[in-house]
Amino acid sequence: MSTRKRLPPEESRIAALEAARALLIEAGPQAVTLKAVAGRIGRTHANLLHHFGSAAGLQKELARHLAETICATIHDAVIASRSGIGSPRDVVDLTFDAFDREGAGALASWMLLSGNEDALDPIVDRIHDLVVELGEYESQAERSTTLALVLMALGDALMGGPLSIALELPRTAARDRAEQMLVDNLSLARPAQHC
């Protein structure tokens, strides 16, 4: 008979969210079930029900967890870019990777298709908070650029590969366009900062 180490509630939730994230990346959003996550971390289905209430609750918390970790990384990249350490391409790559390799695009689509639309609220709210934190909320141009960047990253994650092939463009074409958009936006913003 094996004994499981009892984790504090917050550690148990974090372990479940990291397992859910790994399943999302490895096998897609349909693999993120309470049973699969429980099996991955050696807990029971009932234990996860206690923490998340349902599979939809787990997915919503996963979306919040992804949004928090991804936006923290993007925040750091934007700050680095502004200070000359990083580049606009770093911001683009992190955003596109979040929706593609990190699974946020697939998760968002899965939740929309399964009728769990409110599960996207944590992602939208965290992106809003990020724009406010970066001091860009007052500028309509910055908000518009953020909207375009996120939508480009989401669209690229969902169908960028096949579409770039069909249009005979390099796979990086959407990232290249997003980078140019950020560079253009920065060049427009710089003169105003010196006034």
N, C-alpha and C positions, 0 to 999 in steps of 0.2 A: 504494500500500500504506500503510494507516494504522498508526501505532504507538500502542499503548495505554500510558498511564502506569501503571507498576507501583506499586501501593499497598502500604503495610505491611499485614500480615495483619489487624490489628485494625481499621484504617481500611476495608479491603475488607469485613470482616464487618459493620461498622456501616453502610456504604453499602448492602449487600445487605438488611439489616434495615429500613432506612428505605425502600428501594424496595418491600420486601414489605409494609410498613405502608401505603404509598401505594396499592398494588394492592388491599389488603384494603379500604381505605376507598372506593376508586373502583369496584371491581367485585365485591367479596365474597371470601370465603375460597377459593372454588373457583378463583379467578384467581391465587392465591399458589402458583405452581409454580416449580421451579428454572429452567425455560426462560424463563418470563416475567420473573422477577427478574433473571436473567443478561442478558436482552435490555435491560432497563430501565437497567442500570448498565454495559453494554458489556463484559461479561465472558462467559466460556464456561460452559456447563453443568458441565463438568469442574471448573472453578474453584470453583463453588458446592458441588459434591459434596465437594471437598476440605475446605471449611469446615464443612459441615453434615451430610454423610454421606448424606442422603436428603431427600425432600420432607417427610417426617414430622419429621426433625431440624430442618429450616428452620422448620416450623410451631412446634415446641417452643421454639426459640430466639426466634421472633417473640413467642410468648406470654410468655416471660421478659422480653424487651425491652419489650413493652407494659406488663407488670406493674410493671417498674422505673420507667418514665417516668411512668405514670399514678399509681402509689402515691406517688412523690415529689411530684407536684402536689397530690394529696389530703392528704398530710402537711402541706404548707405551708398549705393551706386550713384544716385543723383547727387548726393553731397560730395562724393569723390569727383564726379564730373565737373561740378561747379567750382571745385577748388583746383582743378587742373590735373588731378591725380588719375581720374578715370576719363571715360569718353561717353558721348551719347550712344555709341554702339554698345557699350557695356549695359546701359539702361535698356536698350532695345533687346539685346540678347537675353537678359534676365527676365524681362517681361514675356518674351516669346517662349522661352524655356519653361516658365511657370505654367503657361497654358498648354504646352506640348509635352515636354518630357516629365514635368511634375504632375501632369494629369488634370489640371484645373479646367481645361477646356472640355475634356471628356466628362468630367464630373458635372460641370454646369449643364451640358447637353443632356446627360442622363437624368438629372433632376428635373429639367424642364419637360422632357418627354414623359417622365413618370408622374407629372402633375405636382411635383414638390417645388413649385416656383419660389415660395418664400425662403427656401433653403439658400437661395442666391443672395439674400439680404446681407449676410455677413461679408460676402465678397464686395458687394457694392458699397456697403458702409465703410469697410476698411480702405477701399480705394479713395472714397471721399475724404476720410480722415488723413490719408497719406498726402493728398493734394493740399489740405489745410495745413498740415504739419510743415510742408515744404514751402509754405507761404505763397502758394500759387492760386489760391481760391479767388482772390480778388480779380485776377486776370482771366477774362473770358477766353483769350487766346490759349492760355495754359490749360484751362479746363477742357477746351476743345481738343487740344493736342493730346491730353490724357485720354479722352474718350476715343479719339482715332487710334491711338497706340494700343489700347486695350482691345478694341474691336478688331483691329488688324491681327493682333496676336491670337485672339480667339478664333477668328476665321482661318488663319493660317494653320492652327492646331487641328481644326476640323477637316479642312480640305485643301490646304496649301500644297501638299505634295502632288496629288493628282492634277490640280489646276495649273500648277507651274509647268508640269510636263505637257499638259494639253496646250498651253500657250507658248510652249517652247522657250521658257524662261528658266534661269538658274533657280535652284531650290531656295536660294537666299533672296530672291527678288523682293518679297514682301518686307523682309528685315532691312534690305537695302533702302527701300522706299521709306520705311519708318525712320531709319537713321537720318535720311535726308530731311524728312519733316522736322525732326528734333533739331538738326543743325540749322535749318532755316529759321525755326522758331527762336533759337538762341541768338542768331545774328540780328533778328528783329528786336529782341528784348534788350540787347546790350546798349544801343544808343540811348534808350530811355533811362537806363540805370545811371548814366553819367550826368544826366540833367539835374 
